Amino acid sequence: MKHKLTSNLSLKLLSLVFAFLIWLLVMNIDNPIVPKLFKDVKIQVINADSVTEIDKVFDIVSEETVVLKVTERRNIVQGLTSDDFTVVADMESLNDMDSVPLTVTCRNSAVTWDEIEIAPASMKVKLEQKKESEFVVNVSTTGGKPSTGFEVGKTEVVQGKTVQIAGPESMIDRIGQVVAYISVGGLKTDQRLTVKLTVIDKFGESFTDAQMSRLQIKDSEGVLIADNTVMVDVSLWRVANSIPLEVKVTGTPADGYYYSGVSTVPETVSLVGTEEAIKEIQGKLVIKNPVSVEGATSDVSMDIDLTETLADNDELRLAADSDPTITVTAKIEKTGDQTLTIPLSNLEIQNRPANMSLTFSPADEITVIVHANNESDTIQVSDIKASIDLAACAKAGTYEIPVVIELPKGYKLVSEVKLVVTAEEQLQENNDEDAGE
């Protein structure tokens, strides 16, 4: 047996080496060693207290993520993600160059430290004076709208309207605003929501998780806020649509003229408020700003901002996306004059062209101003006969056509009445097959 084992030993060793080379060749072909990059791997800071004093803190002045290059077998690197790596900056290793060496470990034990390259290899920090400032917490709604018929009325941060934030002086000086984003989509009742505060810099960028971890956020009484979260009370208000507007008119027009009424554009508005506030206005919104017609000889128009009217009631406001500006017109007419509106359906149409589509402007009614010889007389719409001749509309185009107004004896027309008519040829719906039939 000993002779069999030791005979041709060199040949056996050569066979073993040859077999290993073949195995190595196969492995390098089927499962080669390849590099793979992992970007934006976050740095974890430990032992931060070791380099700070009671009134000193550190700020990271380099990037807070690194790029890793792993060189290993293809089947191993293909199964790795950025979450498999832990990059640590141990503040106890801070050197005289204000730099902290970075170490990296991989969850997969098949990957060793010498197979990982890290860039940059260190984290630059700066020791700073600690600073504390007070900021207002702004509540911003996200996630759609509440249920139909409701809007967010009031929001209130339970911990108070302001927070105190302490941290590196350079970071505190960069803070632009503090926001509590609340999701109100589909809300049907008042709610108390727990939300995380977001700190936004003066350029509109949100602070990263790493930056937030270096801040201490306290409520208005100086109590540290756990996990940077606050509670926000959300009150829903009811939407009241089609609320008419009431305008007060003061003064007296010039001699020979009189005030005949007031109109607003729009005629109604949509309000949002508590049940009590909506009930209090009794179905109409009385405009605070009066319109003066003192000495007027023509219509008086003015734009009014409803914000001033609603300013006295903090439980009532315009619905979202409503324009706060309305146009108010006080009608002034000459004594003996009378303004009437006649529906287009009352017009006698003459010579309407066939096969033409006509569009009228105005589309609903015309305004007729008449003067009575006897100022005490009044006239009704039924007393007026109006007609229009559309012969000119036989060809496509836009026409300004006078309306013929016939008035009873004792009245005359103050100004000419016209209609703008757009004529277009009607599309022929019959096709060749229909024509053949």
Backbone torsions as a table, in degrees:
resi	resn	phi	psi	omega
1	MET	NA	-42.4	179.4
2	LYS	-62.0	-37.3	179.2
3	HIS	-64.6	-39.9	-179.5
4	LYS	-65.7	-37.1	-177.4
5	LEU	-73.0	-32.8	-174.1
6	THR	-97.4	-12.0	178.9
7	SER	-73.1	142.3	179.7
8	ASN	54.3	40.3	-175.9
9	LEU	-63.3	-40.1	-179.3
10	SER	-63.6	-37.6	179.0
11	LEU	-67.4	-37.3	179.7
12	LYS	-67.5	-41.5	178.1
13	LEU	-63.9	-39.3	178.5
14	LEU	-63.3	-38.9	178.9
15	SER	-64.6	-39.0	179.8
16	LEU	-66.0	-42.7	178.1
17	VAL	-63.3	-42.7	-179.2
18	PHE	-62.4	-40.6	179.3
19	ALA	-64.6	-39.6	179.2
20	PHE	-64.9	-40.0	179.3
21	LEU	-64.4	-40.1	177.9
22	ILE	-63.0	-42.7	179.3
23	TRP	-63.4	-41.4	-179.9
24	LEU	-64.1	-38.9	179.2
25	LEU	-64.6	-44.5	179.7
26	VAL	-62.9	-42.0	-179.6
27	MET	-63.3	-40.3	-178.3
28	ASN	-71.9	-22.5	177.6
29	ILE	-83.8	-47.6	-175.5
30	ASP	-83.6	-32.1	-176.4
31	ASN	-141.9	71.0	-174.3
32	PRO	-73.6	165.0	172.6
33	ILE	-82.3	122.0	-176.1
34	VAL	-133.0	154.5	175.6
35	PRO	-91.7	154.0	174.8
36	LYS	-147.0	137.1	-179.1
37	LEU	-96.8	142.5	174.3
38	PHE	-126.1	112.9	-174.4
39	LYS	-97.7	159.6	173.8
40	ASP	55.5	42.4	174.8
41	VAL	-82.7	124.0	-173.8
42	LYS	-72.9	147.2	177.7
43	ILE	-92.2	133.9	177.1
44	GLN	-103.9	121.0	-178.3
45	VAL	-94.1	129.8	177.7
46	ILE	-124.9	160.4	178.4
47	ASN	54.7	41.9	-178.6
48	ALA	-64.4	-31.9	-177.3
49	ASP	-67.5	-16.5	-175.3
50	SER	-70.3	-19.7	-176.5
51	VAL	-114.8	2.8	-178.0
52	THR	-112.5	154.5	174.9
53	GLU	-109.9	-178.0	-175.8
54	ILE	-63.3	-29.0	-179.2
55	ASP	-118.4	16.4	179.2
56	LYS	-125.6	145.1	176.3
57	VAL	-141.5	167.0	178.4
58	PHE	-111.7	153.0	175.9
59	ASP	-125.8	139.4	178.1
60	ILE	-84.0	121.9	-176.8
61	VAL	-103.4	-8.0	176.1
62	SER	-102.5	-176.3	177.5
63	GLU	-63.4	147.7	-178.7
64	GLU	-99.3	11.7	173.5
65	THR	-133.5	162.2	180.0
66	VAL	-131.4	168.7	174.3
67	VAL	-111.9	130.1	179.2
68	LEU	-110.1	140.7	174.1
69	LYS	-119.8	116.9	-178.3
70	VAL	-109.5	129.3	177.9
71	THR	-115.3	109.9	-176.9
72	GLU	-157.5	179.5	176.5
73	ARG	-58.1	144.4	-175.2
74	ARG	-58.0	-41.3	-178.1
75	ASN	-65.3	-23.2	179.3
76	ILE	-82.9	-49.9	-176.2
77	VAL	-67.0	-29.6	179.5
78	GLN	-67.4	-23.2	179.6
79	GLY	-92.5	3.3	-178.4
80	LEU	-95.2	149.9	171.0
81	THR	-130.3	171.8	179.7
82	SER	-60.8	-29.1	-178.9
83	ASP	-69.5	-13.9	179.8
84	ASP	-78.9	-6.3	-175.0
85	PHE	-113.3	144.9	174.5
86	THR	-122.8	116.5	178.4
87	VAL	-106.1	123.2	-172.7
88	VAL	-118.8	135.0	170.0
89	ALA	-113.9	106.7	-179.0
90	ASP	-88.7	110.3	-174.8
91	MET	-64.5	-15.4	174.5
92	GLU	-69.0	-14.8	-179.9
93	SER	-97.0	11.3	179.4
94	LEU	-59.3	128.3	-178.0
95	ASN	-103.2	-177.6	-176.7
96	ASP	-68.7	-15.0	179.3
97	MET	-90.9	13.9	-177.4
98	ASP	55.4	40.2	-178.2
99	SER	-127.2	142.0	179.2
100	VAL	-117.7	118.4	177.6
101	PRO	-61.8	146.2	-179.9
102	LEU	-105.4	138.7	174.6
103	THR	-118.4	150.2	-177.4
104	VAL	-134.8	139.5	174.7
105	THR	-129.9	155.4	-179.9
106	CYS	-118.4	139.9	179.9
107	ARG	-63.9	-30.0	178.9
108	ASN	-84.3	114.5	-176.2
109	SER	-65.2	-15.5	178.5
110	ALA	-69.7	-19.7	179.2
111	VAL	-98.2	117.8	-179.0
112	THR	-99.7	166.1	-174.6
113	TRP	-60.7	-32.9	-176.7
114	ASP	-76.0	-6.4	177.5
115	GLU	-98.2	5.8	-178.0
116	ILE	-119.8	128.0	172.4
117	GLU	-107.3	139.0	-176.6
118	ILE	-124.3	134.6	179.3
119	ALA	-139.7	125.8	-5.7
120	PRO	-73.0	164.2	-175.4
121	ALA	-87.1	-6.7	-179.5
122	SER	-145.7	165.0	-179.9
123	MET	-115.8	128.5	-179.7
124	LYS	-88.9	132.6	179.4
125	VAL	-130.0	166.7	178.5
126	LYS	-140.0	128.6	178.2
127	LEU	-82.9	127.8	-174.5
128	GLU	-130.1	164.8	172.2
129	GLN	-70.1	139.6	177.4
130	LYS	-80.4	138.8	-178.3
131	LYS	-135.1	146.5	177.5
132	GLU	-129.8	132.6	178.8
133	SER	-137.0	161.0	-179.3
134	GLU	-103.2	138.5	-179.0
135	PHE	-134.6	145.7	174.9
136	VAL	-78.5	138.9	176.4
137	VAL	-90.8	116.3	177.1
138	ASN	-93.1	129.9	177.6
139	VAL	-96.9	126.9	-179.7
140	SER	-125.6	134.1	-177.2
141	THR	-90.8	143.1	177.8
142	THR	-138.0	178.0	170.9
143	GLY	75.5	32.3	176.4
144	GLY	88.9	-160.0	-175.3
145	LYS	-116.0	159.3	173.6
146	PRO	-64.2	177.9	179.9
147	SER	-57.2	155.0	-178.8
148	THR	-54.5	135.5	179.7
149	GLY	94.3	-0.1	-179.5
150	PHE	-134.2	153.0	170.2
151	GLU	-136.6	161.4	176.2
152	VAL	-69.6	120.7	-179.2
153	GLY	-89.6	-61.5	-179.6
154	LYS	-132.3	148.7	172.1
155	THR	-129.0	139.7	-178.1
156	GLU	-142.2	126.5	176.8
157	VAL	-77.7	121.7	-175.9
158	VAL	-61.0	-38.0	-177.1
159	GLN	-74.8	-5.9	-179.7
160	GLY	120.0	163.7	-176.6
161	LYS	-74.3	-19.3	-176.7
162	THR	-126.7	159.5	173.5
163	VAL	-131.2	155.9	174.2
164	GLN	-107.0	129.3	-177.7
165	ILE	-120.4	127.5	178.1
166	ALA	-116.5	144.8	179.6
167	GLY	172.1	-169.0	178.3
168	PRO	-57.0	139.0	-175.3
169	GLU	-55.7	-41.9	-178.4
170	SER	-64.6	-34.9	178.8
171	MET	-71.6	-43.1	179.9
172	ILE	-62.0	-39.5	-179.4
173	ASP	-68.8	-19.8	179.9
174	ARG	-85.4	-12.8	-175.2
175	ILE	-68.3	127.2	177.1
176	GLY	-97.6	-45.5	178.9
177	GLN	-158.8	161.3	176.8
178	VAL	-118.2	126.0	-172.6
179	VAL	-125.0	139.0	170.0
180	ALA	-109.9	106.1	-179.3
181	TYR	-85.4	121.7	179.8
182	ILE	-116.5	138.8	178.2
183	SER	-93.6	120.6	-175.4
184	VAL	-116.5	6.3	-178.0
185	GLY	-58.2	122.2	175.3
186	GLY	80.0	4.4	179.7
187	LEU	-61.7	139.7	-179.5
188	LYS	-117.0	-20.2	-178.4
189	THR	-137.7	168.1	175.1
190	ASP	-59.7	142.8	-175.7
191	GLN	-137.4	154.5	167.3
192	ARG	-112.8	114.0	-174.7
193	LEU	-108.4	142.9	174.9
194	THR	-101.3	121.6	-175.0
195	VAL	-135.1	154.7	178.9
196	LYS	-92.0	137.1	179.4
197	LEU	-73.6	141.4	175.5
198	THR	-115.2	126.6	177.6
199	VAL	-99.2	127.7	-177.0
200	ILE	-118.2	134.0	-178.1
201	ASP	-79.7	178.6	-175.2
202	LYS	-71.7	-7.4	177.0
203	PHE	-102.6	5.0	176.9
204	GLY	88.4	6.8	-179.9
205	GLU	-95.0	136.6	178.5
206	SER	-75.1	143.6	175.2
207	PHE	-65.4	143.4	178.5
208	THR	-75.7	168.3	177.0
209	ASP	-59.5	-38.7	179.9
210	ALA	-65.2	-40.6	178.3
211	GLN	-66.9	-42.0	179.3
212	MET	-61.7	-33.0	-178.6
213	SER	-67.4	-17.9	-179.7
214	ARG	-96.3	5.8	177.9
215	LEU	-107.2	146.7	171.4
216	GLN	-111.0	117.9	-178.6
217	ILE	-109.0	125.2	-178.2
218	LYS	-124.7	154.9	178.3
219	ASP	-75.5	-178.1	-174.5
220	SER	-63.7	-18.3	178.8
221	GLU	-98.0	4.9	175.8
222	GLY	88.5	9.8	179.1
223	VAL	-86.0	128.7	-178.6
224	LEU	-61.5	131.9	-179.9
225	ILE	-88.8	118.2	-177.7
226	ALA	-68.1	133.2	176.7
227	ASP	57.7	17.4	179.2
228	ASN	58.4	29.7	-179.2
229	THR	-109.8	145.5	177.5
230	VAL	-129.4	164.4	175.8
231	MET	-104.0	135.5	-178.5
232	VAL	-122.7	124.5	174.6
233	ASP	-86.1	126.4	-179.1
234	VAL	-112.5	121.4	177.7
235	SER	-106.4	127.0	177.2
236	LEU	-91.9	137.0	176.1
237	TRP	-113.3	153.1	-178.8
238	ARG	-83.4	145.5	176.2
239	VAL	-92.8	125.4	176.6
240	ALA	-112.0	112.8	-176.9
241	ASN	-93.7	160.8	172.8
242	SER	56.3	46.8	175.7
243	ILE	-85.9	117.7	-179.2
244	PRO	-69.3	156.5	-179.2
245	LEU	-106.1	137.7	177.1
246	GLU	-116.9	126.0	-176.1
247	VAL	-116.1	132.6	176.2
248	LYS	-87.0	133.8	179.8
249	VAL	-116.4	128.4	-179.3
250	THR	-119.7	161.6	175.8
251	GLY	91.3	173.5	-178.4
252	THR	-126.3	129.6	178.1
253	PRO	-63.1	170.9	178.7
254	ALA	-63.8	161.8	178.2
255	ASP	-57.0	136.7	179.8
256	GLY	88.3	3.1	179.9
257	TYR	-131.3	157.2	177.8
258	TYR	-144.9	155.6	178.0
259	TYR	-85.5	127.0	-174.6
260	SER	-112.8	-2.2	178.6
261	GLY	146.8	171.1	-177.4
262	VAL	-131.8	146.6	177.0
263	SER	-133.6	155.6	178.5
264	THR	-129.9	150.0	173.1
265	VAL	-127.6	112.5	1.5
266	PRO	-77.0	168.3	-179.8
267	GLU	-76.9	-30.1	-179.4
268	THR	-134.3	164.6	177.3
269	VAL	-134.3	164.5	174.5
270	SER	-106.5	128.6	-179.0
271	LEU	-114.9	157.1	176.0
272	VAL	-127.6	131.5	179.8
273	GLY	-170.7	177.7	174.5
274	THR	-70.4	162.6	178.9
275	GLU	-57.8	-40.3	-178.4
276	GLU	-66.8	-41.9	-178.1
277	ALA	-66.8	-41.1	179.2
278	ILE	-66.9	-38.7	179.0
279	LYS	-66.4	-34.2	-175.8
280	GLU	-65.5	-31.9	-177.7
281	ILE	-78.8	-7.5	173.7
282	GLN	56.4	44.1	171.3
283	GLY	79.9	6.8	178.0
284	LYS	-152.1	155.4	178.2
285	LEU	-109.6	113.2	-179.9
286	VAL	-85.5	119.5	-176.9
287	ILE	-71.1	130.9	-177.3
288	LYS	-68.8	-36.1	-175.4
289	ASN	-83.9	117.5	176.8
290	PRO	-78.5	158.2	176.6
291	VAL	-107.5	125.2	-179.7
292	SER	-95.1	131.6	176.6
293	VAL	-113.2	19.0	-177.0
294	GLU	-57.8	120.7	177.7
295	GLY	70.9	12.0	-175.4
296	ALA	-73.3	142.5	174.8
297	THR	-118.8	2.5	177.6
298	SER	-151.5	173.4	-178.8
299	ASP	-55.8	142.7	178.3
300	VAL	-109.9	118.3	179.9
301	SER	-119.5	143.5	176.5
302	MET	-155.4	151.3	175.4
303	ASP	-93.0	134.0	-178.6
304	ILE	-124.6	132.2	176.3
305	ASP	-89.5	120.0	-177.9
306	LEU	-71.6	-10.1	-179.0
307	THR	-58.3	-39.6	-179.7
308	GLU	-66.9	-36.9	178.9
309	THR	-64.8	-38.3	-175.6
310	LEU	-89.4	-5.7	-174.0
311	ALA	-65.2	-28.1	-176.1
312	ASP	-78.7	-10.0	-177.9
313	ASN	-122.6	106.4	-176.6
314	ASP	-81.3	4.6	176.7
315	GLU	-114.1	19.6	-179.9
316	LEU	-146.1	135.2	178.0
317	ARG	-155.2	171.0	175.1
318	LEU	-70.6	149.9	176.3
319	ALA	-64.2	158.1	-178.8
320	ALA	-56.4	143.6	177.1
321	ASP	67.9	13.8	176.9
322	SER	-86.0	139.4	175.7
323	ASP	-78.2	123.0	-177.3
324	PRO	-73.8	-10.3	-175.9
325	THR	-96.7	128.7	174.8
326	ILE	-118.7	158.5	176.3
327	THR	-108.7	125.0	-178.9
328	VAL	-112.3	132.4	178.6
329	THR	-126.6	119.3	173.9
330	ALA	-93.9	122.1	-176.0
331	LYS	-80.1	125.9	177.4
332	ILE	-118.7	125.2	-179.0
333	GLU	-124.7	153.0	177.4
334	LYS	-74.7	141.6	-179.5
335	THR	-56.3	128.4	-175.6
336	GLY	97.1	-17.0	176.7
337	ASP	-85.0	151.4	177.8
338	GLN	-145.1	132.2	179.7
339	THR	-103.3	127.8	179.0
340	LEU	-128.5	151.9	175.6
341	THR	-113.5	130.7	-177.4
342	ILE	-115.7	122.6	177.4
343	PRO	-61.2	144.9	178.7
344	LEU	-60.6	-26.0	179.4
345	SER	-65.6	-17.4	178.3
346	ASN	-83.5	-10.9	-177.8
347	LEU	-72.3	142.3	171.8
348	GLU	-89.5	116.0	-176.7
349	ILE	-91.9	128.2	179.8
350	GLN	-119.8	139.2	174.5
351	ASN	55.4	44.9	176.1
352	ARG	-70.8	124.5	-175.9
353	PRO	-72.4	144.0	175.8
354	ALA	-80.0	157.4	176.1
355	ASN	60.7	24.2	176.2
356	MET	-125.3	137.4	176.1
357	SER	-96.6	124.4	-174.4
358	LEU	-113.1	135.8	175.1
359	THR	-120.6	127.5	-176.0
360	PHE	-105.2	144.2	173.8
361	SER	-138.9	120.0	1.4
362	PRO	-66.5	158.0	-171.6
363	ALA	-93.5	-11.5	-174.1
364	ASP	-117.1	-43.9	-175.4
365	GLU	-155.8	161.0	176.1
366	ILE	-113.2	152.8	178.9
367	THR	-104.0	128.9	-178.5
368	VAL	-122.6	125.4	176.7
369	ILE	-109.7	122.0	-178.5
370	VAL	-121.4	154.6	177.8
371	HIS	-118.5	131.5	179.0
372	ALA	-96.0	133.1	177.4
373	ASN	-62.4	-36.3	174.7
374	ASN	-100.5	111.3	-171.6
375	GLU	-60.6	-19.7	-178.7
376	SER	-85.4	-11.0	-179.7
377	ASP	-75.5	150.1	173.5
378	THR	-128.7	153.3	-177.9
379	ILE	-125.4	147.4	179.9
380	GLN	-106.6	159.6	177.6
381	VAL	-58.7	-36.4	-179.1
382	SER	-65.9	-16.1	178.9
383	ASP	-83.6	-7.6	-174.2
384	ILE	-106.9	136.6	174.2
385	LYS	-112.1	126.3	-177.4
386	ALA	-126.7	138.9	179.8
387	SER	-144.1	159.6	179.5
388	ILE	-143.9	137.7	-179.6
389	ASP	-102.5	116.4	-175.4
390	LEU	-101.3	21.1	-178.6
391	ALA	-59.3	-33.4	-177.9
392	ALA	-67.5	-16.4	-176.2
393	CYS	-87.1	14.2	179.2
394	ALA	-67.8	-20.4	176.7
395	LYS	-114.1	150.2	-179.0
396	ALA	-62.7	139.0	179.9
397	GLY	157.0	-179.4	177.7
398	THR	-114.7	130.9	-173.3
399	TYR	-130.4	144.9	170.9
400	GLU	-105.2	108.3	-171.4
401	ILE	-113.2	128.5	178.8
402	PRO	-70.2	145.3	175.1
403	VAL	-98.5	127.2	180.0
404	VAL	-82.1	120.3	-178.5
405	ILE	-111.3	123.7	176.4
406	GLU	-109.3	122.5	-175.5
407	LEU	-113.8	155.7	175.3
408	PRO	-65.7	165.0	179.1
409	LYS	-63.0	138.5	179.9
410	GLY	97.9	0.6	179.5
411	TYR	-127.7	150.9	174.4
412	LYS	-138.8	153.7	-178.4
413	LEU	-79.5	129.0	-178.1
414	VAL	-76.2	-42.9	-179.2
415	SER	-143.3	152.1	-178.2
416	GLU	-65.6	145.2	179.1
417	VAL	-109.4	130.5	-179.1
418	LYS	-132.7	155.4	173.8
419	LEU	-122.1	138.5	172.5
420	VAL	-92.9	122.9	-176.3
421	VAL	-121.6	125.9	175.1
422	THR	-105.3	123.1	-178.7
423	ALA	-108.3	132.2	177.9
424	GLU	-133.6	144.0	178.5
425	GLU	-69.6	136.7	177.6
426	GLN	-75.1	141.8	177.7
427	LEU	-71.2	137.1	177.8
428	GLN	-81.2	119.3	-177.1
429	GLU	-85.7	-18.0	-178.0
430	ASN	-74.6	130.3	176.7
431	ASN	-99.1	-179.9	-176.8
432	ASP	-61.2	-36.2	-176.9
433	GLU	-67.0	-39.2	177.5
434	ASP	-65.1	-39.1	-179.3
435	ALA	-63.5	-36.7	-179.5
436	GLY	-66.1	-32.1	179.9
437	GLU	-71.5	NA	NA
